[in-house]
Amino acid sequence: MNDGPQIHVPLWQERSTADLVREVASTASALVGKEVELARVELKNDFASELATLKSFAVAAVAGVLALAALLIAAVIALMPYVDARLAAVAIAAVFALVAIVAGTIGWRHHVTKPLARTRKIVEEDVQWAKQRLT
């Protein structure tokens, strides 16, 4: 048994239009606040992912520069006495090019393709909910 005071919550049909509008506005305000917070968290995560992408691309760029340097060094000094200089230079450059391709591919996996995807979905659902509630 509940001995406390009984609270009567009126049905929406019993409430005034102004009261209903205030409730909708209050609910919408709280919803917007939650969505802004979600967007902040999602942006922070997206930024961290993009930073990882940038770091991997930096490694790929350095590896690309090293590939060019290796090509020049290998062609002039390293293997000229043993094999054709062109073949040696291409082989060493190919190793560094492979490193650049792998680093670039790893970096691309961290790239955010749809920023704020969860926030967009929730906003779309909220708009649908608001349209249904207002009709």
N, C-alpha and C positions, 0 to 999 in steps of 0.2 A: 504494500500500500504506500502511496505517496501522500504524506501529510502536509507537504509544502503548498504554497499558494499555487493555484491553477492559473496559468498564463494562457490567455486566449489570443491566438494569432489569427487575425482575420484573413479570409481568403482574398485573392486578388480582386474578385468581383466586389467585395465589400469595402475596398480601399479607394481613397480619392485618387484622381488622376495625378495630382501634384505629388502625392506620396509615392505612387508608382514610378513617376519620372525621377524623383529623388533616389529611389532604390536602384533604378537602372543606371543612373549617373554614378552613384556610389560604387556599384558593381563594376561598371566600365572603368572607373578611375583605378580601382584596385587591380583590375585585369591589366590595364596599361602599365601600371607599376611593376607587376610581375613580369610582363613581357619585356620591359626595358631591362630588368635585371637579367632575364634569360639572354637577351641580346648581348649584354655586357660579357657574360660568362662565355657565350659562344664566340664572340669576337676575340676574347682572350685566347681561347683554344685555337681558333683559326690563325691568329697571329703567330702562336707558337709553332704551328704546323708550317706556315709560310717561312718562318725563320729557319726551320730545319731544311726546307727546300733551298733557301738561299745559301746555306752553308754547303749543301751538297753540290750546288752549281759552282760555288767558289772552288771546291776541290776539283770539279771537272775542268774548270778554267785553268787552274794551276797545272793539272795533268796534261792539258792540251799544250800549254807553253813548254812543259818539259818534253813533250813528244817532239815539238819542233826543235828544241835544243839538242835532243838526242839524235835527231835526224842529221843535224849539221855535224855534231861531234863524231857520230859513227861514220859519216861519209868521209871525213877528213882524216881521222886518226885511227880509230879502233881496229877495224878488221880489214883494212886495205891489203895488208900482206897475205892474208889467208883466203879471202874470198873476194868475189867481185864487190867493189865498194857500194854499188847501188843496192845490191841484195842485202848486204849487212845493214845499211842505213834503213831500208824499208822494214826489215825484221824488228829492229829495236824500236823504231817509231810505231810500229803496229802494236807492240806491247803497251806503250804509253797511251796510244789511242784507245785500246781496249779498256784501260783503267778509266779514261775520260768517259767512255760510253757507259760503263757500269756505274760510275758515280753520278752521271747525269740521269740515268734511269732510276736509280735509287732516290735521287732528289725529286724526280717527277712524281713518284708515288706519294710523297708528302704534300704535294700541291692540293689545295682545297679547290675542288671543281665547282661546288655550289655553296658559296659562303652563306651563313645564317640559314641553313636548310631547315633546321628544327623550328627556328623562330618564324620563318615564312609559313610553314605548315600550320603552326599554332595560330598565327594571325588569320590565316584563311579559315580555319575552323571557327575562330571567334567571330569573324564577320558573318559566317553562315549561321552561327548560333544567335547572334544579335538580330539578323534578318528574320529568323524564325520567331524569336521572342517578341519582336515588334509587330509582327503580323497577326 
